[in-house]
């Protein structure tokens, strides 16, 4: 039986497929519209970096979540298509981060964009508020032109507080956040925190920077001065500090009278926070790096109490002695290329002529954020390179991390594996017993916050610490070799020790002057002397009148009236009702104006601005317990540079051997980079050749 043939109608099939195609296209457009709609209102970003470098930190999110008024961001931007290529990429980062601010602000952040080049009124306003144009020069063989572009921001919060970023050209999302988040913090800060200070500035005897060298640079920085109010409370008459003052800074205290020590004592006993940056000597950075010690007396002439004894009474063990650290990790500059003058450099003859080159100067160094127990074997090697196991075990019990504290003031520094750079630092620890156990007063807790490496030397401040002498060329080299050789000889002869560099104690302090007579103010002393002289004159006059037979007049009541008129001082507090706090940093030079500004950079350093300013700003937040910017300050990119050899911490190691090993490994890697790709291609070619030959043989055998 034959199967009947069913004929299909091609026209009807075509008529049915056309509506289906149109329906599919419409559905696709609907789906795409939904995707665009959702993407415009719900953003999702995935940061694939291990350290979250491109993610917005909790600092920014928390600040935006606390906005109770509208934050207006005025963006004075030239059109992106008119920007040069070099600036156009920064615009992309700026736009991206501003858009993210709007999303995170949830209606409390508004971005208003203006083009100053398109409207003169806008241009005048931008100039008036402080936005600065980008003037980019373009030059050809026949013409020179200057193109003016704008890329600045102004933050206005609540209509009255504002902050201007004159030029905003971030190279990444992280850099954009590093600029914008502190600006937001500044404009939303309702009240400045008041901080008192007393300073005893050094004096530069010569040079263009003659005059007092205090710490004005740091406390007047824009980001610090806008959030903190500093008041000089150094009173020659020694009045007690205001009761509402919470924090007091001492910058290089010296020539302290007993009255000044009493004022500080009453401040901490009553619950204040005292922060001291101390020096054991004043070293001036003079011409040719003389580094000669200037006289510095901690206690004033005639003072009966010592400052070191007073600090020891509270639990701080400050030894006014210099610390030198001979570990190579401790005096490596932060940036070997751009920041090579952070410590010390001298003119040296190189293949490119005479240039400034960093040298090892152990009196300039930073704490290293590693656990020095891990270096016990390296430090316990003898002259033959053999490890003394018993000594290594002893070191593992004694040594501690260079930055043991987990306080947020140190978080960013620990990620960088180093602390701030110090210059001629001193020993600052906590009071201990003979065996090394803490010996703190009752109700007082203390800890060391920064340590040197175990390759530390401690000494009384020498008169001169110039490592290169006063000659030129070979004379400088010989002087430096002699200087470094003496330090190495001392290191080989002395036992290994870590020097504490920063310490903190807190608790209910007992007054250092308890049971002692209260030191009088200078005005009181003068008044007492005047009264005594007046009484002696009256007694002499009365004796003369009695001798002549005259009647003695009644006693003059003026002295009693004067005494009643003198303002009475608050009685001495012998024990605090609330806990106080003392923080002592064993260096003040790293905050010094000339070193922070980089006045000595052209001559080879030292320069501390890149570490002193961030450390001081973070320290202020730490003391105020202001954690708003902690996450941002701790956000540091991980160093992923290739390290071919680990740095040895053996003080007896020859650096030339390390250089030779590095050179051999570099040569081997270069050869491997050349040989390995060629070998892989040759191996791949051989594999292809043998596979094809086997296939050919199989084919020939199949047809044979």
C-alpha positions as CSV (number, residue, x, y, z in Angstrom):
1,X,0.0,0.0,0.0
2,X,1.5,3.3,-1.0
3,X,2.0,6.1,1.6
4,X,0.1,9.2,0.6
5,X,2.2,12.2,-0.1
6,X,1.3,15.2,2.1
7,X,2.1,18.5,0.3
8,X,2.9,21.5,2.6
9,X,2.0,25.0,1.7
10,X,5.3,27.1,1.8
11,X,3.4,30.3,1.7
12,X,1.4,29.6,4.9
13,X,4.6,28.5,6.5
14,X,6.3,31.8,5.6
15,X,3.2,33.7,6.8
16,X,3.5,32.0,10.3
17,X,7.3,32.5,10.7
18,X,7.2,36.3,10.1
19,X,5.0,37.1,13.2
20,X,7.1,34.7,15.2
21,X,10.3,36.6,14.2
22,X,8.7,40.0,15.1
23,X,7.5,38.6,18.4
24,X,11.1,37.4,19.2
25,X,12.5,40.8,18.4
26,X,10.0,42.6,20.5
27,X,10.6,40.3,23.5
28,X,14.3,40.8,23.1
29,X,13.9,44.6,23.1
30,X,11.7,44.3,26.2
31,X,14.4,42.2,28.0
32,X,17.1,44.7,27.0
33,X,15.0,47.6,28.2
34,X,14.6,45.9,31.5
35,X,18.3,45.2,31.8
36,X,19.1,48.9,31.0
37,X,16.5,50.1,33.5
38,X,17.7,47.8,36.3
39,X,21.4,48.6,35.6
40,X,20.7,52.3,35.8
41,X,19.3,52.0,39.3
42,X,21.1,49.0,40.7
43,X,24.9,48.8,40.3
44,X,27.1,45.9,41.0
45,X,30.9,46.0,41.0
46,X,33.3,43.1,41.6
47,X,36.8,43.9,42.8
48,X,39.0,41.0,41.9
49,X,42.2,42.4,43.7
50,X,43.2,40.5,46.8
51,X,43.6,43.7,48.8
52,X,40.3,45.3,47.6
53,X,42.2,48.3,46.1
54,X,39.3,49.3,43.8
55,X,36.5,48.9,46.4
56,X,35.0,51.8,48.3
57,X,36.1,51.6,51.9
58,X,33.8,51.6,54.9
59,X,35.1,55.1,55.7
60,X,33.3,56.6,52.7
61,X,30.2,54.5,53.2
62,X,29.9,55.4,56.9
63,X,30.4,59.1,56.3
64,X,27.7,59.1,53.7
65,X,25.4,57.1,55.9
66,X,25.7,59.8,58.6
67,X,24.7,62.7,56.3
68,X,21.7,64.5,57.8
69,X,21.8,67.4,55.3
70,X,22.2,67.5,51.6
71,X,25.8,67.4,50.3
72,X,26.1,69.2,47.0
73,X,29.2,68.4,44.9
74,X,29.8,71.2,42.4
75,X,31.9,69.7,39.6
76,X,33.6,72.4,37.4
77,X,34.5,70.1,34.5
78,X,35.4,70.9,30.9
79,X,33.7,68.6,28.3
80,X,35.4,65.3,28.3
81,X,35.7,65.1,24.5
82,X,37.8,68.3,24.5
83,X,40.3,67.2,27.1
84,X,43.8,66.0,26.1
85,X,44.2,62.2,26.1
86,X,46.4,62.4,29.2
87,X,43.7,64.1,31.2
88,X,40.7,62.2,29.7
89,X,41.5,59.0,31.6
90,X,41.5,60.9,34.9
91,X,38.0,62.3,34.0
92,X,36.7,58.7,33.6
93,X,37.9,57.9,37.1
94,X,36.4,61.2,38.5
95,X,33.0,60.6,36.8
96,X,32.9,57.0,38.0
97,X,33.6,57.8,41.6
98,X,31.2,60.8,41.7
99,X,28.5,58.6,40.3
100,X,29.2,56.0,43.0
101,X,28.9,58.8,45.6
102,X,25.4,59.6,44.4
103,X,24.4,55.9,44.6
104,X,25.8,55.5,48.1
105,X,24.3,58.8,49.3
106,X,20.8,57.6,48.7
107,X,19.4,61.0,47.9
108,X,21.7,63.0,50.2
109,X,24.4,63.5,47.6
110,X,23.8,65.7,44.5
111,X,26.4,66.3,41.8
112,X,26.0,69.5,39.8
113,X,28.2,69.9,36.7
114,X,29.3,73.2,35.3
115,X,31.5,74.1,32.3
116,X,33.4,77.3,33.1
117,X,34.6,77.6,29.5
118,X,31.0,77.8,28.2
119,X,29.8,80.5,30.7
120,X,31.8,83.5,32.0
121,X,29.6,83.7,35.1
122,X,30.4,80.1,35.9
123,X,34.1,80.8,35.2
124,X,34.1,83.8,37.5
125,X,32.5,81.8,40.3
126,X,34.9,78.9,39.9
127,X,37.8,81.3,40.2
128,X,36.2,83.1,43.2
129,X,35.7,79.9,45.2
130,X,39.2,78.7,44.5
131,X,39.0,76.2,41.6
132,X,42.2,76.4,39.5
133,X,42.2,75.7,35.8
134,X,44.5,73.2,34.1
135,X,46.7,75.2,31.7
136,X,48.2,72.7,29.2
137,X,50.7,73.9,26.7
138,X,51.0,72.6,23.2
139,X,53.9,73.6,21.0
140,X,54.9,73.1,17.4
141,X,57.7,74.4,15.2
142,X,55.6,77.5,14.4
143,X,53.3,78.1,17.3
144,X,52.8,77.9,21.0
145,X,49.3,77.6,22.5
146,X,47.9,77.3,26.0
147,X,44.7,75.3,26.4
148,X,42.7,76.0,29.6
149,X,40.7,73.1,31.0
150,X,38.8,72.8,34.2
151,X,38.6,69.8,36.6
152,X,37.9,70.9,40.2
153,X,35.4,70.2,42.9
154,X,33.6,72.2,45.6
155,X,31.7,70.4,48.4
156,X,28.8,72.4,50.0
157,X,27.2,70.8,53.1
158,X,24.0,72.3,54.6
159,X,24.5,75.5,52.6
160,X,27.1,77.0,55.0
161,X,30.2,74.7,55.1
162,X,32.3,74.1,52.0
163,X,35.5,72.6,50.9
164,X,37.3,73.2,47.6
165,X,39.5,70.7,45.7
166,X,41.2,73.1,43.2
167,X,42.3,70.5,40.8
168,X,41.0,66.9,40.7
169,X,42.8,64.5,38.4
170,X,42.8,61.0,40.0
171,X,44.6,58.2,38.3
172,X,42.5,55.5,39.9
173,X,39.4,55.0,42.0
174,X,41.6,54.6,45.1
175,X,43.2,58.0,44.5
176,X,39.8,59.6,43.9
177,X,38.6,58.3,47.2
178,X,41.7,59.4,49.0
179,X,40.9,63.0,48.0
180,X,37.2,63.1,48.3
181,X,36.5,61.2,51.5
182,X,38.7,63.5,53.7
183,X,37.0,66.5,52.1
184,X,33.6,65.1,53.0
185,X,34.9,64.4,56.6
186,X,36.0,68.0,56.8
187,X,32.8,69.6,55.7
188,X,30.6,67.5,57.9
189,X,32.7,68.1,61.1
190,X,30.5,70.4,63.2
191,X,33.0,71.4,65.8
192,X,36.8,71.4,65.9
193,X,38.5,69.4,68.7
194,X,40.7,71.7,70.8
195,X,44.2,70.6,71.5
196,X,46.7,72.5,73.6
197,X,50.4,72.5,73.1
198,X,53.6,73.8,74.6
199,X,56.8,74.0,72.5
200,X,60.4,74.8,73.1
201,X,61.6,75.2,69.5
202,X,65.2,74.8,68.4
203,X,67.1,77.6,66.8
204,X,69.0,77.2,63.6
205,X,72.2,79.2,64.1
206,X,72.9,79.8,60.4
207,X,71.3,79.6,57.0
208,X,68.3,80.8,55.2
209,X,66.0,79.1,57.7
210,X,67.4,81.0,60.6
211,X,65.0,81.4,63.5
212,X,63.0,79.0,65.7
213,X,62.4,75.5,64.3
214,X,59.1,74.4,65.8
215,X,56.3,72.2,64.4
216,X,54.2,74.9,62.7
217,X,54.1,73.1,59.4
218,X,52.2,70.1,60.6
219,X,49.6,71.8,62.8
220,X,48.8,74.3,60.0
221,X,48.3,71.7,57.3
222,X,44.9,72.3,55.6
223,X,43.5,68.9,56.4
224,X,44.5,69.1,60.0
225,X,43.8,72.8,60.8
226,X,40.3,72.4,59.4
227,X,39.4,69.7,61.9
228,X,41.6,70.5,65.0
229,X,42.1,73.8,66.8
230,X,45.6,74.2,68.4
231,X,46.1,76.6,71.3
232,X,49.5,77.6,72.8
233,X,49.2,77.1,76.5
234,X,52.8,77.7,77.5
235,X,52.4,80.2,80.3
236,X,55.5,81.8,81.8
237,X,53.5,82.3,85.0
238,X,52.7,78.6,85.2
239,X,48.9,78.8,85.5
240,X,47.0,75.5,85.7
241,X,45.5,74.3,82.5
242,X,41.7,74.7,81.8
243,X,39.6,71.9,83.2
244,X,37.9,71.4,79.8
245,X,41.2,70.7,78.0
246,X,41.5,67.0,77.1
247,X,44.7,66.8,75.1
248,X,48.1,68.5,75.5
249,X,51.1,68.2,73.2
250,X,54.7,68.8,74.4
251,X,57.1,69.5,71.6
252,X,60.7,69.0,72.6
253,X,60.4,69.9,76.3
254,X,63.5,71.5,77.9
255,X,64.4,73.9,80.7
256,X,61.3,72.8,82.6
257,X,60.8,74.5,86.0
258,X,59.3,72.7,88.9
259,X,56.2,74.8,88.4
260,X,55.8,73.7,84.8
261,X,56.2,70.1,85.9
262,X,53.5,70.6,88.5
263,X,51.1,72.0,85.9
264,X,51.7,68.9,83.8
265,X,51.3,66.7,86.8
266,X,47.9,68.1,87.7
267,X,46.8,67.8,84.1
268,X,47.3,64.1,83.9
269,X,46.2,63.4,87.4
270,X,42.9,65.0,86.6
271,X,42.4,62.8,83.6
272,X,44.1,64.6,80.7
273,X,46.0,63.1,77.8
274,X,49.6,64.2,77.6
275,X,51.6,63.5,74.4
276,X,55.3,64.4,74.4
277,X,57.7,64.3,71.5
278,X,61.1,64.3,73.3
279,X,64.7,64.7,72.3
280,X,67.9,64.0,74.2
281,X,69.9,66.6,72.2
282,X,69.5,69.2,69.5
283,X,71.4,68.4,66.4
284,X,71.4,71.2,63.8
285,X,71.8,70.2,60.1
286,X,74.3,72.8,59.2
287,X,76.5,73.3,56.0
288,X,78.3,70.1,54.9
289,X,76.1,68.2,57.3
290,X,77.9,69.2,60.4
291,X,75.3,67.7,62.7
292,X,76.7,69.3,65.8
293,X,75.0,69.0,69.2
294,X,73.5,72.2,70.7
295,X,73.1,72.5,74.4
296,X,69.8,71.1,75.7
297,X,69.0,70.9,79.4
298,X,65.8,69.1,80.3
299,X,65.5,70.7,83.7
300,X,65.7,74.5,84.4
301,X,68.5,75.8,86.6
302,X,67.5,75.6,90.2
303,X,64.9,72.9,89.6
304,X,64.7,70.4,92.4
305,X,62.8,67.7,90.5
306,X,63.9,65.9,87.3
307,X,61.6,65.3,84.4
308,X,62.8,61.8,83.9
309,X,62.0,60.9,87.5
310,X,58.5,62.4,87.1
311,X,57.8,60.3,84.0
312,X,59.2,57.2,85.7
313,X,56.8,57.9,88.6
314,X,53.9,57.5,86.1
315,X,55.4,54.4,84.5
316,X,57.3,55.9,81.5
317,X,61.0,55.0,81.4
318,X,62.6,57.6,79.2
319,X,66.4,57.4,78.9
320,X,67.7,60.6,77.2
321,X,70.2,58.6,75.2
322,X,70.4,58.2,71.4
323,X,69.4,55.0,69.6
324,X,71.1,53.8,66.4
325,X,69.7,50.9,64.4
326,X,72.2,49.0,62.2
327,X,69.6,46.8,60.5
328,X,69.4,47.3,56.8
329,X,65.6,47.0,56.9
330,X,65.4,49.9,59.3
331,X,67.1,52.6,57.2
332,X,65.9,51.7,53.7
333,X,64.1,54.8,52.3
334,X,60.3,54.5,51.8
335,X,60.8,55.1,48.0
336,X,64.4,54.2,46.8
337,X,63.9,56.4,43.7
338,X,61.8,59.4,44.6
339,X,62.3,59.4,48.4
340,X,65.9,58.4,48.5
341,X,66.7,61.6,50.6
342,X,64.3,60.6,53.4
343,X,67.4,59.8,55.5
344,X,70.9,60.8,54.3
345,X,72.7,61.1,51.0
346,X,76.1,62.5,50.0
347,X,77.7,63.5,46.7
348,X,79.4,60.5,45.1
349,X,81.2,59.9,41.8
350,X,79.0,57.7,39.6
351,X,79.3,56.7,35.8
352,X,76.9,59.6,35.2
353,X,79.0,62.1,37.1
354,X,78.7,63.3,40.7
355,X,75.3,62.6,42.1
356,X,73.7,62.4,45.6
357,X,73.6,58.8,46.7
358,X,72.0,57.4,49.9
359,X,74.4,56.1,52.5
360,X,73.7,54.1,55.7
361,X,73.3,56.4,58.7
362,X,72.0,54.3,61.6
363,X,70.8,57.3,63.6
364,X,68.1,57.9,60.9
365,X,65.7,54.9,60.8
366,X,62.2,53.6,61.2
367,X,60.6,50.7,63.2
368,X,60.2,47.6,61.0
369,X,56.8,45.8,61.2
370,X,58.1,42.3,61.4
371,X,58.3,39.8,64.2
372,X,62.0,39.8,65.1
373,X,61.7,36.3,66.6
374,X,61.7,35.1,63.0
375,X,65.2,36.6,62.5
376,X,66.7,34.8,65.5
377,X,68.7,32.3,63.4
378,X,70.2,35.0,61.3
379,X,71.1,37.1,64.3
380,X,72.6,34.1,66.2
381,X,75.2,33.3,63.5
382,X,78.9,33.4,64.4
383,X,81.8,34.6,62.3
384,X,81.8,31.3,60.3
385,X,78.1,31.6,59.5
386,X,77.1,28.8,61.9
387,X,73.9,29.2,63.9
388,X,74.3,29.1,67.7
389,X,71.1,27.2,68.5
390,X,71.0,28.1,72.2
391,X,71.5,31.7,71.5
392,X,68.8,31.6,68.8
393,X,66.4,30.1,71.2
394,X,67.2,32.8,73.7
395,X,66.6,35.5,71.0
396,X,63.2,33.9,70.2
397,X,62.2,34.4,73.9
398,X,63.5,38.0,74.1
399,X,62.7,39.6,70.7
400,X,59.3,41.2,70.0
401,X,57.6,42.6,66.8
402,X,58.8,46.1,65.8
403,X,55.2,47.3,65.7
404,X,53.3,45.1,68.2
405,X,50.2,47.3,68.6
406,X,47.0,46.7,66.6
407,X,45.7,50.2,67.2
408,X,44.3,51.8,64.1
409,X,47.0,54.5,64.1
410,X,49.5,51.8,63.1
411,X,47.3,49.8,60.6
412,X,48.4,51.5,57.4
413,X,52.1,51.5,58.6
414,X,52.0,47.8,59.3
415,X,50.7,47.1,55.8
416,X,53.7,49.0,54.5
417,X,56.0,46.9,56.8
418,X,57.5,50.0,58.4
419,X,56.8,52.8,60.8
420,X,57.5,56.6,60.5
421,X,61.1,57.7,60.0
422,X,62.9,59.0,63.1
423,X,66.0,61.2,63.4
424,X,68.3,60.8,66.4
425,X,65.6,59.0,68.4
426,X,65.8,58.2,72.1
427,X,64.9,55.3,74.4
428,X,61.2,55.4,75.6
429,X,59.8,52.4,77.3
430,X,57.7,51.4,80.3
431,X,59.0,51.0,83.8
432,X,60.3,47.4,84.5
433,X,61.9,45.4,87.2
434,X,65.4,44.0,87.1
435,X,64.3,40.9,85.2
436,X,62.4,42.9,82.6
437,X,58.9,42.3,84.0
438,X,56.6,45.4,84.0
439,X,56.7,47.5,87.2
440,X,53.9,49.9,86.7
441,X,52.1,51.9,89.4
442,X,48.8,50.5,90.8
443,X,45.8,51.1,88.6
444,X,48.1,51.9,85.6
445,X,48.5,49.9,82.5
446,X,51.3,50.5,80.0
447,X,52.8,49.2,76.8
448,X,55.5,49.8,74.2
449,X,54.1,50.8,70.8
450,X,57.2,50.9,68.7
451,X,60.5,49.0,68.9
452,X,63.8,49.2,67.0
453,X,65.4,46.1,65.5
454,X,67.7,43.9,67.7
455,X,70.7,45.5,66.0
456,X,70.3,48.6,68.2
457,X,73.0,50.6,69.9
458,X,72.3,53.1,72.8
459,X,74.6,55.8,73.8
460,X,74.9,59.3,75.3
461,X,74.5,62.0,72.7
462,X,78.0,62.7,71.1
463,X,79.1,66.2,70.4
464,X,79.2,65.6,66.6
465,X,77.5,63.0,64.5
466,X,78.8,64.0,61.1
467,X,79.6,60.7,59.3
468,X,81.6,62.2,56.4
469,X,83.9,64.7,58.0
470,X,84.7,68.0,56.3
471,X,86.8,67.0,53.3
472,X,86.0,66.1,49.7
473,X,86.1,63.0,47.6
474,X,88.3,60.3,49.1
475,X,88.5,62.1,52.4
476,X,84.7,61.8,52.8
477,X,84.8,58.1,51.9
478,X,87.6,57.5,54.4
479,X,85.7,59.4,57.1
480,X,82.5,57.4,56.5
481,X,84.3,54.1,56.5
482,X,85.8,55.0,59.9
483,X,82.4,56.2,61.2
484,X,80.7,53.0,60.1
485,X,83.5,50.8,61.2
486,X,83.3,52.0,64.8
487,X,79.6,51.3,64.9
488,X,80.1,47.8,63.5
489,X,82.8,47.1,66.1
490,X,80.5,48.2,68.9
491,X,77.7,46.1,67.5
492,X,79.9,43.0,67.5
493,X,81.0,43.6,71.0
494,X,77.7,44.4,72.6
495,X,74.7,42.0,73.2
496,X,71.7,42.2,71.0
497,X,68.9,44.4,72.3
498,X,65.8,46.1,71.0
499,X,65.2,49.7,72.0
500,X,61.7,51.0,72.7
501,X,60.8,54.1,70.8
502,X,57.3,55.0,71.8
503,X,55.3,54.1,74.9
504,X,51.9,54.7,76.5
505,X,50.6,54.5,80.0
506,X,47.0,55.1,81.2
507,X,45.1,54.9,84.4
508,X,44.4,56.8,87.6
509,X,47.8,58.4,88.4
510,X,49.0,59.5,91.8
511,X,50.5,63.0,91.8
512,X,54.3,63.2,91.6
513,X,54.1,66.1,94.0
514,X,52.0,64.3,96.6
515,X,53.6,65.0,100.0
516,X,55.7,67.7,98.6
517,X,55.2,71.5,98.8
518,X,53.3,72.9,95.9
519,X,55.7,74.8,93.6
520,X,54.8,78.5,93.5
521,X,54.1,80.5,90.4
522,X,56.8,83.1,89.4
523,X,54.3,85.9,90.2
524,X,53.7,84.4,93.6
525,X,57.5,84.2,94.3
526,X,57.9,87.8,93.2
527,X,55.0,88.9,95.4
528,X,56.4,87.0,98.4
529,X,59.8,88.6,97.9
530,X,58.2,92.0,97.7
531,X,56.2,91.4,100.8
532,X,59.2,90.2,102.7
533,X,61.2,93.3,101.6
534,X,58.3,95.5,102.7
535,X,58.0,93.8,106.1
536,X,61.7,94.2,106.6
537,X,61.5,97.9,105.8
538,X,58.6,98.3,108.2
539,X,60.4,96.5,111.0
540,X,63.5,98.6,110.5
541,X,61.3,101.8,110.5
542,X,59.5,100.7,113.7
543,X,62.8,99.9,115.4
544,X,64.1,103.3,114.5
545,X,61.0,105.0,115.9
546,X,61.1,103.0,119.1
547,X,64.7,104.0,119.6
548,X,63.6,107.7,119.3
549,X,60.8,107.1,121.8
550,X,58.0,107.4,119.3
551,X,54.8,105.3,119.6
552,X,54.5,102.5,117.0
553,X,51.5,102.9,114.7
554,X,49.0,100.1,114.3
555,X,49.9,97.4,111.7
556,X,49.2,98.1,108.1
557,X,46.4,95.9,106.8
558,X,47.4,96.5,103.2
559,X,49.3,93.2,102.9
560,X,46.3,91.2,104.1
561,X,44.1,93.0,101.6
562,X,46.5,92.3,98.8
563,X,46.6,88.6,99.7
564,X,42.8,88.5,99.6
565,X,42.8,90.1,96.2
566,X,45.1,87.4,94.7
567,X,43.1,84.8,92.9
568,X,43.2,81.5,94.8
569,X,44.4,78.4,92.9
570,X,42.6,75.1,92.9
571,X,43.9,72.7,95.6
572,X,46.4,70.1,94.5
573,X,44.9,66.8,93.4
574,X,46.9,63.9,94.8
575,X,45.0,61.1,93.0
576,X,42.8,61.3,89.9
577,X,39.1,60.6,89.9
578,X,39.2,59.6,86.3
579,X,42.0,57.9,84.2
580,X,44.6,59.9,82.5
581,X,46.9,59.0,79.6
582,X,50.5,59.7,78.7
583,X,52.1,58.9,75.3
584,X,55.7,59.6,74.7
585,X,57.4,59.4,71.3
586,X,61.2,59.3,71.5
587,X,61.8,61.8,68.7
588,X,60.7,65.4,68.0
589,X,63.1,66.1,65.0
590,X,60.9,64.2,62.5
591,X,58.2,66.8,63.2
592,X,60.6,69.8,62.9
593,X,59.6,72.4,60.3
594,X,62.9,72.4,58.3
595,X,62.9,68.6,58.0
596,X,59.2,68.3,57.2
597,X,59.4,71.0,54.6
598,X,62.4,69.4,52.9
599,X,64.7,72.4,53.4
600,X,67.7,70.0,53.2
601,X,66.6,67.9,50.3
602,X,68.8,69.6,47.7
603,X,71.9,68.8,49.9
604,X,70.8,65.1,50.5
605,X,68.3,65.1,53.2
606,X,66.9,64.4,55.7
607,X,63.2,64.9,54.7
608,X,60.3,63.6,56.7
609,X,57.2,65.2,55.1
610,X,56.0,62.0,53.5
611,X,55.9,60.1,56.8
612,X,55.5,62.7,59.5
613,X,52.4,64.3,58.1
614,X,50.4,61.1,57.7
615,X,51.6,59.8,61.1
616,X,50.7,63.0,62.9
617,X,47.2,63.2,61.3
618,X,46.5,59.5,62.1
619,X,47.8,60.1,65.7
620,X,45.3,63.0,66.1
621,X,42.4,60.7,65.1
622,X,43.7,58.0,67.3
623,X,43.9,60.3,70.4
624,X,40.4,61.6,69.6
625,X,39.1,58.1,69.0
626,X,37.9,59.3,65.6
627,X,37.7,56.2,63.4
628,X,35.9,57.7,60.4
629,X,39.0,57.6,58.2
630,X,40.6,54.5,59.5
631,X,39.6,52.2,56.7
632,X,40.8,54.7,54.1
633,X,44.1,55.3,55.9
634,X,44.7,51.6,56.2
635,X,44.0,51.0,52.5
636,X,47.5,50.5,51.0
637,X,48.3,48.7,47.8
638,X,50.2,45.5,48.3
639,X,53.8,45.6,47.1
640,X,53.8,43.0,44.3
641,X,57.3,43.7,43.0
642,X,59.4,40.7,42.3
643,X,62.0,40.0,45.0
644,X,64.7,37.7,43.7
645,X,66.5,37.4,47.0
646,X,65.4,37.8,50.6
647,X,67.3,40.5,52.5
648,X,69.6,38.9,55.1
649,X,69.5,40.4,58.6
650,X,72.9,39.0,59.5
651,X,75.0,42.0,60.7
652,X,78.2,40.3,59.7
653,X,77.0,39.5,56.1
654,X,79.1,41.0,53.3
655,X,76.7,43.2,51.1
656,X,79.0,42.4,48.1
657,X,78.1,38.7,48.3
658,X,74.4,39.6,48.3
659,X,75.0,41.8,45.2
660,X,76.9,39.0,43.4
661,X,74.1,36.5,44.2
662,X,71.5,38.9,42.9
663,X,73.5,39.5,39.7
664,X,73.8,35.7,39.1
665,X,70.1,35.1,39.6
666,X,69.2,38.1,37.4
667,X,71.5,36.7,34.6
668,X,70.0,33.2,35.0
669,X,66.5,34.6,34.7
670,X,67.3,36.6,31.7
671,X,68.8,33.6,30.0
672,X,65.8,31.5,31.0
673,X,63.5,34.1,29.4
674,X,65.4,33.8,26.1
675,X,65.9,30.0,26.1
676,X,62.6,28.8,27.5
677,X,60.2,30.3,24.9
678,X,62.4,29.0,22.1
679,X,62.6,25.5,23.7
680,X,58.8,25.4,24.1
681,X,58.3,26.3,20.5
682,X,60.8,23.7,19.4
683,X,59.1,21.1,21.6
684,X,55.7,22.0,20.2
685,X,57.1,21.7,16.6
686,X,58.5,18.3,17.3
687,X,55.2,17.1,18.8
688,X,53.3,18.3,15.7
689,X,55.9,16.7,13.4
690,X,55.7,13.3,15.1
691,X,51.9,13.4,15.3
692,X,51.6,14.2,11.6
693,X,54.2,11.6,10.6
694,X,52.2,8.9,12.6
695,X,49.0,10.0,10.9
696,X,50.6,9.8,7.5
697,X,51.9,6.3,8.2
698,X,48.5,5.2,9.4
699,X,46.9,6.5,6.3
700,X,49.4,4.9,4.0
701,X,49.1,1.5,5.7
702,X,45.3,1.7,5.4
703,X,45.4,2.1,1.6
704,X,48.3,-0.2,1.0
